[in-house]
């Protein structure tokens, strides 16, 4: 269980990218918390709601976590956040 301050290291509304990111953190043994955020996006048609999920880790794990997620997304040929 995370007890130290956390830093956000990834955010996406793409469930596939989120699954790869969570898997990468799990494989690396890095504990994380997921946070939900609702943001309003504007486009030509009108406002849309897009549920974003943010992943956060302890500050000391942030660099290793970003590297693990980047490697997993690159291997899966998904865009990085």
PyMOL Python script that loads the backbone (N, CA, C, O; Angstrom):
from pymol import cmd

cmd.read_pdbstr("""\
ATOM      1  N   UNK A   1       0.827  -1.177   0.000  1.00  0.00           N
ATOM      2  CA  UNK A   1       0.000   0.000   0.000  1.00  0.00           C
ATOM      3  C   UNK A   1       0.878   1.249   0.000  1.00  0.00           C
ATOM      4  O   UNK A   1       1.830   1.350   0.774  1.00  0.00           O
ATOM      5  N   UNK A   2       0.553   2.186  -0.864  1.00  0.00           N
ATOM      6  CA  UNK A   2       1.333   3.416  -0.974  1.00  0.00           C
ATOM      7  C   UNK A   2       1.014   4.323   0.203  1.00  0.00           C
ATOM      8  O   UNK A   2      -0.150   4.608   0.486  1.00  0.00           O
ATOM      9  N   UNK A   3       2.064   4.775   0.887  1.00  0.00           N
ATOM     10  CA  UNK A   3       1.874   5.659   2.032  1.00  0.00           C
ATOM     11  C   UNK A   3       2.634   6.969   1.875  1.00  0.00           C
ATOM     12  O   UNK A   3       2.454   7.888   2.675  1.00  0.00           O
ATOM     13  N   UNK A   4       3.473   7.064   0.864  1.00  0.00           N
ATOM     14  CA  UNK A   4       4.268   8.264   0.637  1.00  0.00           C
ATOM     15  C   UNK A   4       3.568   9.147  -0.392  1.00  0.00           C
ATOM     16  O   UNK A   4       2.623   8.703  -1.044  1.00  0.00           O
ATOM     17  N   UNK A   5       4.019  10.393  -0.545  1.00  0.00           N
ATOM     18  CA  UNK A   5       3.443  11.243  -1.590  1.00  0.00           C
ATOM     19  C   UNK A   5       3.609  10.595  -2.969  1.00  0.00           C
ATOM     20  O   UNK A   5       4.606   9.926  -3.240  1.00  0.00           O
ATOM     21  N   UNK A   6       2.622  10.806  -3.824  1.00  0.00           N
ATOM     22  CA  UNK A   6       2.664  10.207  -5.152  1.00  0.00           C
ATOM     23  C   UNK A   6       2.784  11.276  -6.224  1.00  0.00           C
ATOM     24  O   UNK A   6       2.457  12.444  -6.012  1.00  0.00           O
ATOM     25  N   UNK A   7       3.264  10.840  -7.381  1.00  0.00           N
ATOM     26  CA  UNK A   7       3.387  11.716  -8.539  1.00  0.00           C
ATOM     27  C   UNK A   7       2.679  11.032  -9.708  1.00  0.00           C
ATOM     28  O   UNK A   7       2.813   9.825  -9.910  1.00  0.00           O
ATOM     29  N   UNK A   8       1.933  11.812 -10.462  1.00  0.00           N
ATOM     30  CA  UNK A   8       1.235  11.267 -11.627  1.00  0.00           C
ATOM     31  C   UNK A   8       2.250  11.002 -12.733  1.00  0.00           C
ATOM     32  O   UNK A   8       3.070  11.860 -13.060  1.00  0.00           O
ATOM     33  N   UNK A   9       2.180   9.789 -13.310  1.00  0.00           N
ATOM     34  CA  UNK A   9       3.165   9.426 -14.326  1.00  0.00           C
ATOM     35  C   UNK A   9       2.533   9.040 -15.654  1.00  0.00           C
ATOM     36  O   UNK A   9       3.237   8.875 -16.649  1.00  0.00           O
ATOM     37  N   UNK A  10       1.200   8.892 -15.680  1.00  0.00           N
ATOM     38  CA  UNK A  10       0.541   8.470 -16.913  1.00  0.00           C
ATOM     39  C   UNK A  10      -0.924   8.860 -16.834  1.00  0.00           C
ATOM     40  O   UNK A  10      -1.533   8.814 -15.765  1.00  0.00           O
ATOM     41  N   UNK A  11      -1.486   9.245 -17.978  1.00  0.00           N
ATOM     42  CA  UNK A  11      -2.903   9.578 -18.050  1.00  0.00           C
ATOM     43  C   UNK A  11      -3.423   9.227 -19.433  1.00  0.00           C
ATOM     44  O   UNK A  11      -2.794   9.546 -20.442  1.00  0.00           O
ATOM     45  N   UNK A  12      -4.582   8.565 -19.474  1.00  0.00           N
ATOM     46  CA  UNK A  12      -5.157   8.184 -20.758  1.00  0.00           C
ATOM     47  C   UNK A  12      -6.626   7.848 -20.587  1.00  0.00           C
ATOM     48  O   UNK A  12      -7.075   7.506 -19.493  1.00  0.00           O
ATOM     49  N   UNK A  13      -7.368   7.949 -21.675  1.00  0.00           N
ATOM     50  CA  UNK A  13      -8.747   7.465 -21.702  1.00  0.00           C
ATOM     51  C   UNK A  13      -8.842   6.199 -22.548  1.00  0.00           C
ATOM     52  O   UNK A  13      -9.925   5.636 -22.711  1.00  0.00           O
ATOM     53  N   UNK A  14      -7.712   5.753 -23.082  1.00  0.00           N
ATOM     54  CA  UNK A  14      -7.659   4.552 -23.918  1.00  0.00           C
ATOM     55  C   UNK A  14      -7.520   3.315 -23.022  1.00  0.00           C
ATOM     56  O   UNK A  14      -6.481   3.132 -22.387  1.00  0.00           O
ATOM     57  N   UNK A  15      -8.548   2.469 -22.964  1.00  0.00           N
ATOM     58  CA  UNK A  15      -8.479   1.314 -22.065  1.00  0.00           C
ATOM     59  C   UNK A  15      -7.352   0.339 -22.394  1.00  0.00           C
ATOM     60  O   UNK A  15      -6.843  -0.337 -21.500  1.00  0.00           O
ATOM     61  N   UNK A  16      -6.959   0.260 -23.648  1.00  0.00           N
ATOM     62  CA  UNK A  16      -5.868  -0.641 -24.029  1.00  0.00           C
ATOM     63  C   UNK A  16      -4.537  -0.098 -23.529  1.00  0.00           C
ATOM     64  O   UNK A  16      -3.732  -0.842 -22.969  1.00  0.00           O
ATOM     65  N   UNK A  17      -4.304   1.191 -23.729  1.00  0.00           N
ATOM     66  CA  UNK A  17      -3.071   1.809 -23.235  1.00  0.00           C
ATOM     67  C   UNK A  17      -3.004   1.705 -21.715  1.00  0.00           C
ATOM     68  O   UNK A  17      -1.939   1.447 -21.153  1.00  0.00           O
ATOM     69  N   UNK A  18      -4.144   1.904 -21.049  1.00  0.00           N
ATOM     70  CA  UNK A  18      -4.171   1.787 -19.591  1.00  0.00           C
ATOM     71  C   UNK A  18      -3.838   0.368 -19.140  1.00  0.00           C
ATOM     72  O   UNK A  18      -3.115   0.177 -18.163  1.00  0.00           O
ATOM     73  N   UNK A  19      -4.360  -0.614 -19.844  1.00  0.00           N
ATOM     74  CA  UNK A  19      -4.074  -2.007 -19.491  1.00  0.00           C
ATOM     75  C   UNK A  19      -2.581  -2.300 -19.632  1.00  0.00           C
ATOM     76  O   UNK A  19      -1.995  -2.958 -18.772  1.00  0.00           O
ATOM     77  N   UNK A  20      -1.967  -1.819 -20.708  1.00  0.00           N
ATOM     78  CA  UNK A  20      -0.527  -2.033 -20.894  1.00  0.00           C
ATOM     79  C   UNK A  20       0.266  -1.305 -19.818  1.00  0.00           C
ATOM     80  O   UNK A  20       1.235  -1.849 -19.287  1.00  0.00           O
ATOM     81  N   UNK A  21      -0.138  -0.068 -19.487  1.00  0.00           N
ATOM     82  CA  UNK A  21       0.570   0.709 -18.471  1.00  0.00           C
ATOM     83  C   UNK A  21       0.474   0.027 -17.109  1.00  0.00           C
ATOM     84  O   UNK A  21       1.476  -0.105 -16.407  1.00  0.00           O
ATOM     85  N   UNK A  22      -0.734  -0.408 -16.733  1.00  0.00           N
ATOM     86  CA  UNK A  22      -0.902  -1.094 -15.454  1.00  0.00           C
ATOM     87  C   UNK A  22      -0.111  -2.404 -15.431  1.00  0.00           C
ATOM     88  O   UNK A  22       0.502  -2.743 -14.418  1.00  0.00           O
ATOM     89  N   UNK A  23      -0.124  -3.133 -16.536  1.00  0.00           N
ATOM     90  CA  UNK A  23       0.637  -4.376 -16.619  1.00  0.00           C
ATOM     91  C   UNK A  23       2.128  -4.141 -16.483  1.00  0.00           C
ATOM     92  O   UNK A  23       2.828  -4.902 -15.816  1.00  0.00           O
ATOM     93  N   UNK A  24       2.614  -3.077 -17.124  1.00  0.00           N
ATOM     94  CA  UNK A  24       4.043  -2.759 -17.050  1.00  0.00           C
ATOM     95  C   UNK A  24       4.445  -2.437 -15.610  1.00  0.00           C
ATOM     96  O   UNK A  24       5.496  -2.872 -15.141  1.00  0.00           O
ATOM     97  N   UNK A  25       3.605  -1.677 -14.917  1.00  0.00           N
ATOM     98  CA  UNK A  25       3.913  -1.346 -13.525  1.00  0.00           C
ATOM     99  C   UNK A  25       3.874  -2.592 -12.653  1.00  0.00           C
ATOM    100  O   UNK A  25       4.734  -2.783 -11.794  1.00  0.00           O
ATOM    101  N   UNK A  26       2.882  -3.432 -12.874  1.00  0.00           N
ATOM    102  CA  UNK A  26       2.791  -4.678 -12.113  1.00  0.00           C
ATOM    103  C   UNK A  26       3.984  -5.583 -12.351  1.00  0.00           C
ATOM    104  O   UNK A  26       4.541  -6.149 -11.411  1.00  0.00           O
ATOM    105  N   UNK A  27       4.380  -5.718 -13.627  1.00  0.00           N
ATOM    106  CA  UNK A  27       5.536  -6.560 -13.961  1.00  0.00           C
ATOM    107  C   UNK A  27       6.817  -6.031 -13.333  1.00  0.00           C
ATOM    108  O   UNK A  27       7.706  -6.802 -12.972  1.00  0.00           O
ATOM    109  N   UNK A  28       6.907  -4.697 -13.203  1.00  0.00           N
ATOM    110  CA  UNK A  28       8.103  -4.083 -12.615  1.00  0.00           C
ATOM    111  C   UNK A  28       8.039  -4.059 -11.090  1.00  0.00           C
ATOM    112  O   UNK A  28       8.986  -3.621 -10.435  1.00  0.00           O
ATOM    113  N   UNK A  29       6.925  -4.528 -10.521  1.00  0.00           N
ATOM    114  CA  UNK A  29       6.792  -4.541  -9.067  1.00  0.00           C
ATOM    115  C   UNK A  29       6.588  -3.160  -8.470  1.00  0.00           C
ATOM    116  O   UNK A  29       6.940  -2.921  -7.315  1.00  0.00           O
ATOM    117  N   UNK A  30       6.020  -2.251  -9.253  1.00  0.00           N
ATOM    118  CA  UNK A  30       5.801  -0.878  -8.799  1.00  0.00           C
ATOM    119  C   UNK A  30       4.337  -0.716  -8.395  1.00  0.00           C
ATOM    120  O   UNK A  30       3.436  -0.932  -9.206  1.00  0.00           O
ATOM    121  N   UNK A  31       4.106  -0.339  -7.148  1.00  0.00           N
ATOM    122  CA  UNK A  31       2.748  -0.089  -6.696  1.00  0.00           C
ATOM    123  C   UNK A  31       2.262   1.230  -7.284  1.00  0.00           C
ATOM    124  O   UNK A  31       3.037   2.173  -7.442  1.00  0.00           O
ATOM    125  N   UNK A  32       0.964   1.286  -7.608  1.00  0.00           N
ATOM    126  CA  UNK A  32       0.405   2.501  -8.181  1.00  0.00           C
ATOM    127  C   UNK A  32      -1.020   2.687  -7.710  1.00  0.00           C
ATOM    128  O   UNK A  32      -1.660   1.758  -7.217  1.00  0.00           O
ATOM    129  N   UNK A  33      -1.504   3.908  -7.872  1.00  0.00           N
ATOM    130  CA  UNK A  33      -2.904   4.207  -7.635  1.00  0.00           C
ATOM    131  C   UNK A  33      -3.470   4.776  -8.923  1.00  0.00           C
ATOM    132  O   UNK A  33      -2.780   5.471  -9.668  1.00  0.00           O
ATOM    133  N   UNK A  34      -4.736   4.470  -9.174  1.00  0.00           N
ATOM    134  CA  UNK A  34      -5.430   4.997 -10.344  1.00  0.00           C
ATOM    135  C   UNK A  34      -6.419   6.043  -9.868  1.00  0.00           C
ATOM    136  O   UNK A  34      -7.126   5.848  -8.879  1.00  0.00           O
ATOM    137  N   UNK A  35      -6.458   7.149 -10.582  1.00  0.00           N
ATOM    138  CA  UNK A  35      -7.363   8.241 -10.246  1.00  0.00           C
ATOM    139  C   UNK A  35      -8.239   8.526 -11.460  1.00  0.00           C
ATOM    140  O   UNK A  35      -7.764   8.525 -12.596  1.00  0.00           O
ATOM    141  N   UNK A  36      -9.509   8.768 -11.210  1.00  0.00           N
ATOM    142  CA  UNK A  36     -10.438   9.118 -12.285  1.00  0.00           C
ATOM    143  C   UNK A  36     -10.583  10.630 -12.359  1.00  0.00           C
ATOM    144  O   UNK A  36     -10.617  11.321 -11.341  1.00  0.00           O
ATOM    145  N   UNK A  37     -10.665  11.117 -13.567  1.00  0.00           N
ATOM    146  CA  UNK A  37     -10.925  12.532 -13.769  1.00  0.00           C
ATOM    147  C   UNK A  37     -11.893  12.660 -14.940  1.00  0.00           C
ATOM    148  O   UNK A  37     -11.750  11.976 -15.953  1.00  0.00           O
ATOM    149  N   UNK A  38     -12.855  13.521 -14.796  1.00  0.00           N
ATOM    150  CA  UNK A  38     -13.751  13.833 -15.901  1.00  0.00           C
ATOM    151  C   UNK A  38     -13.336  15.200 -16.434  1.00  0.00           C
ATOM    152  O   UNK A  38     -13.269  16.181 -15.693  1.00  0.00           O
ATOM    153  N   UNK A  39     -13.066  15.241 -17.703  1.00  0.00           N
ATOM    154  CA  UNK A  39     -12.705  16.506 -18.331  1.00  0.00           C
ATOM    155  C   UNK A  39     -13.679  16.795 -19.456  1.00  0.00           C
ATOM    156  O   UNK A  39     -14.198  15.877 -20.091  1.00  0.00           O
ATOM    157  N   UNK A  40     -13.919  18.049 -19.695  1.00  0.00           N
ATOM    158  CA  UNK A  40     -14.823  18.428 -20.774  1.00  0.00           C
ATOM    159  C   UNK A  40     -13.984  18.854 -21.970  1.00  0.00           C
ATOM    160  O   UNK A  40     -13.142  19.747 -21.875  1.00  0.00           O
ATOM    161  N   UNK A  41     -14.232  18.196 -23.096  1.00  0.00           N
ATOM    162  CA  UNK A  41     -13.512  18.499 -24.319  1.00  0.00           C
ATOM    163  C   UNK A  41     -14.459  19.199 -25.283  1.00  0.00           C
ATOM    164  O   UNK A  41     -15.626  18.828 -25.400  1.00  0.00           O
ATOM    165  N   UNK A  42     -13.957  20.193 -25.956  1.00  0.00           N
ATOM    166  CA  UNK A  42     -14.778  20.909 -26.934  1.00  0.00           C
ATOM    167  C   UNK A  42     -14.357  20.476 -28.337  1.00  0.00           C
ATOM    168  O   UNK A  42     -13.170  20.309 -28.617  1.00  0.00           O
ATOM    169  N   UNK A  43     -15.330  20.301 -29.198  1.00  0.00           N
ATOM    170  CA  UNK A  43     -15.040  20.064 -30.608  1.00  0.00           C
ATOM    171  C   UNK A  43     -16.075  20.805 -31.437  1.00  0.00           C
ATOM    172  O   UNK A  43     -16.873  21.555 -30.876  1.00  0.00           O
ATOM    173  N   UNK A  44     -16.091  20.626 -32.731  1.00  0.00           N
ATOM    174  CA  UNK A  44     -17.000  21.359 -33.602  1.00  0.00           C
ATOM    175  C   UNK A  44     -18.463  21.062 -33.309  1.00  0.00           C
ATOM    176  O   UNK A  44     -19.322  21.918 -33.516  1.00  0.00           O
ATOM    177  N   UNK A  45     -18.752  19.866 -32.832  1.00  0.00           N
ATOM    178  CA  UNK A  45     -20.133  19.465 -32.579  1.00  0.00           C
ATOM    179  C   UNK A  45     -20.625  20.009 -31.246  1.00  0.00           C
ATOM    180  O   UNK A  45     -21.787  20.404 -31.143  1.00  0.00           O
ATOM    181  N   UNK A  46     -19.797  20.042 -30.248  1.00  0.00           N
ATOM    182  CA  UNK A  46     -20.190  20.485 -28.909  1.00  0.00           C
ATOM    183  C   UNK A  46     -19.349  19.773 -27.875  1.00  0.00           C
ATOM    184  O   UNK A  46     -18.410  19.049 -28.209  1.00  0.00           O
ATOM    185  N   UNK A  47     -19.689  19.981 -26.624  1.00  0.00           N
ATOM    186  CA  UNK A  47     -18.877  19.368 -25.557  1.00  0.00           C
ATOM    187  C   UNK A  47     -19.055  17.855 -25.501  1.00  0.00           C
ATOM    188  O   UNK A  47     -20.128  17.324 -25.787  1.00  0.00           O
ATOM    189  N   UNK A  48     -17.997  17.193 -25.134  1.00  0.00           N
ATOM    190  CA  UNK A  48     -18.001  15.739 -24.939  1.00  0.00           C
ATOM    191  C   UNK A  48     -17.345  15.462 -23.595  1.00  0.00           C
ATOM    192  O   UNK A  48     -16.420  16.169 -23.196  1.00  0.00           O
ATOM    193  N   UNK A  49     -17.812  14.453 -22.908  1.00  0.00           N
ATOM    194  CA  UNK A  49     -17.150  14.048 -21.670  1.00  0.00           C
ATOM    195  C   UNK A  49     -16.220  12.887 -21.966  1.00  0.00           C
ATOM    196  O   UNK A  49     -16.593  11.937 -22.654  1.00  0.00           O
ATOM    197  N   UNK A  50     -15.051  12.968 -21.463  1.00  0.00           N
ATOM    198  CA  UNK A  50     -14.041  11.947 -21.689  1.00  0.00           C
ATOM    199  C   UNK A  50     -13.454  11.556 -20.338  1.00  0.00           C
ATOM    200  O   UNK A  50     -12.840  12.387 -19.668  1.00  0.00           O
ATOM    201  N   UNK A  51     -13.631  10.322 -19.937  1.00  0.00           N
ATOM    202  CA  UNK A  51     -13.137   9.877 -18.643  1.00  0.00           C
ATOM    203  C   UNK A  51     -11.657   9.525 -18.756  1.00  0.00           C
ATOM    204  O   UNK A  51     -11.276   8.573 -19.437  1.00  0.00           O
ATOM    205  N   UNK A  52     -10.848  10.301 -18.084  1.00  0.00           N
ATOM    206  CA  UNK A  52      -9.410  10.063 -18.075  1.00  0.00           C
ATOM    207  C   UNK A  52      -9.036   9.317 -16.802  1.00  0.00           C
ATOM    208  O   UNK A  52      -9.572   9.593 -15.728  1.00  0.00           O
ATOM    209  N   UNK A  53      -8.134   8.395 -16.929  1.00  0.00           N
ATOM    210  CA  UNK A  53      -7.604   7.685 -15.776  1.00  0.00           C
ATOM    211  C   UNK A  53      -6.135   8.077 -15.647  1.00  0.00           C
ATOM    212  O   UNK A  53      -5.363   7.968 -16.600  1.00  0.00           O
ATOM    213  N   UNK A  54      -5.769   8.529 -14.468  1.00  0.00           N
ATOM    214  CA  UNK A  54      -4.385   8.906 -14.197  1.00  0.00           C
ATOM    215  C   UNK A  54      -3.769   7.850 -13.287  1.00  0.00           C
ATOM    216  O   UNK A  54      -4.402   7.404 -12.330  1.00  0.00           O
ATOM    217  N   UNK A  55      -2.552   7.457 -13.584  1.00  0.00           N
ATOM    218  CA  UNK A  55      -1.805   6.518 -12.739  1.00  0.00           C
ATOM    219  C   UNK A  55      -0.732   7.305 -11.996  1.00  0.00           C
ATOM    220  O   UNK A  55      -0.034   8.132 -12.584  1.00  0.00           O
ATOM    221  N   UNK A  56      -0.609   7.040 -10.713  1.00  0.00           N
ATOM    222  CA  UNK A  56       0.384   7.726  -9.894  1.00  0.00           C
ATOM    223  C   UNK A  56       1.170   6.707  -9.085  1.00  0.00           C
ATOM    224  O   UNK A  56       0.639   5.677  -8.669  1.00  0.00           O
ATOM    225  N   UNK A  57       2.446   7.011  -8.870  1.00  0.00           N
ATOM    226  CA  UNK A  57       3.344   6.141  -8.109  1.00  0.00           C
ATOM    227  C   UNK A  57       4.080   6.977  -7.074  1.00  0.00           C
ATOM    228  O   UNK A  57       4.055   8.207  -7.115  1.00  0.00           O
ATOM    229  N   UNK A  58       4.734   6.291  -6.150  1.00  0.00           N
ATOM    230  CA  UNK A  58       5.576   7.012  -5.198  1.00  0.00           C
ATOM    231  C   UNK A  58       6.665   7.743  -5.971  1.00  0.00           C
ATOM    232  O   UNK A  58       7.160   7.257  -6.988  1.00  0.00           O
ATOM    233  N   UNK A  59       7.026   8.921  -5.469  1.00  0.00           N
ATOM    234  CA  UNK A  59       7.999   9.769  -6.149  1.00  0.00           C
ATOM    235  C   UNK A  59       9.292   9.031  -6.479  1.00  0.00           C
ATOM    236  O   UNK A  59       9.868   9.225  -7.550  1.00  0.00           O
ATOM    237  N   UNK A  60       9.741   8.193  -5.567  1.00  0.00           N
ATOM    238  CA  UNK A  60      11.014   7.488  -5.777  1.00  0.00           C
ATOM    239  C   UNK A  60      10.941   6.456  -6.908  1.00  0.00           C
ATOM    240  O   UNK A  60      11.975   6.040  -7.429  1.00  0.00           O
ATOM    241  N   UNK A  61       9.738   6.044  -7.289  1.00  0.00           N
ATOM    242  CA  UNK A  61       9.558   5.061  -8.360  1.00  0.00           C
ATOM    243  C   UNK A  61       9.194   5.691  -9.700  1.00  0.00           C
ATOM    244  O   UNK A  61       9.056   4.979 -10.695  1.00  0.00           O
ATOM    245  N   UNK A  62       9.037   7.009  -9.744  1.00  0.00           N
ATOM    246  CA  UNK A  62       8.496   7.686 -10.926  1.00  0.00           C
ATOM    247  C   UNK A  62       9.330   7.451 -12.192  1.00  0.00           C
ATOM    248  O   UNK A  62       8.776   7.121 -13.240  1.00  0.00           O
ATOM    249  N   UNK A  63      10.627   7.614 -12.106  1.00  0.00           N
ATOM    250  CA  UNK A  63      11.474   7.460 -13.294  1.00  0.00           C
ATOM    251  C   UNK A  63      11.418   6.032 -13.837  1.00  0.00           C
ATOM    252  O   UNK A  63      11.291   5.821 -15.043  1.00  0.00           O
ATOM    253  N   UNK A  64      11.513   5.072 -12.947  1.00  0.00           N
ATOM    254  CA  UNK A  64      11.461   3.663 -13.350  1.00  0.00           C
ATOM    255  C   UNK A  64      10.076   3.322 -13.913  1.00  0.00           C
ATOM    256  O   UNK A  64       9.965   2.555 -14.869  1.00  0.00           O
ATOM    257  N   UNK A  65       9.037   3.885 -13.328  1.00  0.00           N
ATOM    258  CA  UNK A  65       7.663   3.634 -13.794  1.00  0.00           C
ATOM    259  C   UNK A  65       7.452   4.198 -15.199  1.00  0.00           C
ATOM    260  O   UNK A  65       6.888   3.523 -16.060  1.00  0.00           O
ATOM    261  N   UNK A  66       7.897   5.414 -15.430  1.00  0.00           N
ATOM    262  CA  UNK A  66       7.760   6.020 -16.768  1.00  0.00           C
ATOM    263  C   UNK A  66       8.498   5.183 -17.808  1.00  0.00           C
ATOM    264  O   UNK A  66       7.984   4.953 -18.903  1.00  0.00           O
ATOM    265  N   UNK A  67       9.695   4.732 -17.468  1.00  0.00           N
ATOM    266  CA  UNK A  67      10.472   3.915 -18.403  1.00  0.00           C
ATOM    267  C   UNK A  67       9.754   2.599 -18.705  1.00  0.00           C
ATOM    268  O   UNK A  67       9.728   2.158 -19.854  1.00  0.00           O
ATOM    269  N   UNK A  68       9.175   1.973 -17.687  1.00  0.00           N
ATOM    270  CA  UNK A  68       8.468   0.706 -17.890  1.00  0.00           C
ATOM    271  C   UNK A  68       7.248   0.907 -18.779  1.00  0.00           C
ATOM    272  O   UNK A  68       6.996   0.104 -19.678  1.00  0.00           O
ATOM    273  N   UNK A  69       6.494   1.968 -18.537  1.00  0.00           N
ATOM    274  CA  UNK A  69       5.298   2.246 -19.346  1.00  0.00           C
ATOM    275  C   UNK A  69       5.692   2.580 -20.778  1.00  0.00           C
ATOM    276  O   UNK A  69       5.093   2.063 -21.721  1.00  0.00           O
ATOM    277  N   UNK A  70       6.688   3.435 -20.949  1.00  0.00           N
ATOM    278  CA  UNK A  70       7.135   3.796 -22.301  1.00  0.00           C
ATOM    279  C   UNK A  70       7.566   2.565 -23.083  1.00  0.00           C
ATOM    280  O   UNK A  70       7.226   2.425 -24.258  1.00  0.00           O
ATOM    281  N   UNK A  71       8.317   1.664 -22.435  1.00  0.00           N
ATOM    282  CA  UNK A  71       8.774   0.447 -23.109  1.00  0.00           C
ATOM    283  C   UNK A  71       7.591  -0.445 -23.485  1.00  0.00           C
ATOM    284  O   UNK A  71       7.567  -1.008 -24.579  1.00  0.00           O
ATOM    285  N   UNK A  72       6.617  -0.578 -22.597  1.00  0.00           N
ATOM    286  CA  UNK A  72       5.449  -1.419 -22.880  1.00  0.00           C
ATOM    287  C   UNK A  72       4.624  -0.852 -24.028  1.00  0.00           C
ATOM    288  O   UNK A  72       4.182  -1.598 -24.902  1.00  0.00           O
ATOM    289  N   UNK A  73       4.414   0.458 -24.033  1.00  0.00           N
ATOM    290  CA  UNK A  73       3.631   1.074 -25.112  1.00  0.00           C
ATOM    291  C   UNK A  73       4.372   1.007 -26.443  1.00  0.00           C
ATOM    292  O   UNK A  73       3.763   0.815 -27.496  1.00  0.00           O
ATOM    293  N   UNK A  74       5.697   1.167 -26.386  1.00  0.00           N
ATOM    294  CA  UNK A  74       6.488   1.062 -27.618  1.00  0.00           C
ATOM    295  C   UNK A  74       6.427  -0.358 -28.169  1.00  0.00           C
ATOM    296  O   UNK A  74       6.273  -0.545 -29.376  1.00  0.00           O
ATOM    297  N   UNK A  75       6.545  -1.349 -27.310  1.00  0.00           N
ATOM    298  CA  UNK A  75       6.489  -2.737 -27.736  1.00  0.00           C
ATOM    299  C   UNK A  75       5.114  -3.071 -28.325  1.00  0.00           C
ATOM    300  O   UNK A  75       5.010  -3.838 -29.282  1.00  0.00           O
ATOM    301  N   UNK A  76       4.082  -2.498 -27.751  1.00  0.00           N
ATOM    302  CA  UNK A  76       2.724  -2.749 -28.231  1.00  0.00           C
ATOM    303  C   UNK A  76       2.366  -1.843 -29.404  1.00  0.00           C
ATOM    304  O   UNK A  76       1.284  -1.957 -29.980  1.00  0.00           O
ATOM    305  N   UNK A  77       3.278  -0.951 -29.749  1.00  0.00           N
ATOM    306  CA  UNK A  77       3.083   0.034 -30.825  1.00  0.00           C
ATOM    307  C   UNK A  77       1.875   0.923 -30.555  1.00  0.00           C
ATOM    308  O   UNK A  77       1.090   1.227 -31.452  1.00  0.00           O
ATOM    309  N   UNK A  78       1.747   1.335 -29.281  1.00  0.00           N
ATOM    310  CA  UNK A  78       0.721   2.283 -28.870  1.00  0.00           C
ATOM    311  C   UNK A  78       1.385   3.638 -28.635  1.00  0.00           C
ATOM    312  O   UNK A  78       2.558   3.686 -28.264  1.00  0.00           O
ATOM    313  N   UNK A  79       0.666   4.734 -28.840  1.00  0.00           N
ATOM    314  CA  UNK A  79       1.265   6.053 -28.601  1.00  0.00           C
ATOM    315  C   UNK A  79       1.533   6.267 -27.123  1.00  0.00           C
ATOM    316  O   UNK A  79       0.757   5.837 -26.270  1.00  0.00           O
ATOM    317  N   UNK A  80       2.635   6.935 -26.830  1.00  0.00           N
ATOM    318  CA  UNK A  80       2.958   7.267 -25.446  1.00  0.00           C
ATOM    319  C   UNK A  80       2.059   8.395 -24.995  1.00  0.00           C
ATOM    320  O   UNK A  80       1.584   9.193 -25.803  1.00  0.00           O
ATOM    321  N   UNK A  81       1.832   8.451 -23.706  1.00  0.00           N
ATOM    322  CA  UNK A  81       0.992   9.525 -23.157  1.00  0.00           C
ATOM    323  C   UNK A  81       1.782  10.807 -23.071  1.00  0.00           C
ATOM    324  O   UNK A  81       1.254  11.829 -22.635  1.00  0.00           O
TER     325      UNK A  81
END
""", "prot")
cmd.dss("prot")
cmd.show_as("cartoon", "prot")
cmd.util.cbc("prot")
cmd.orient("prot")
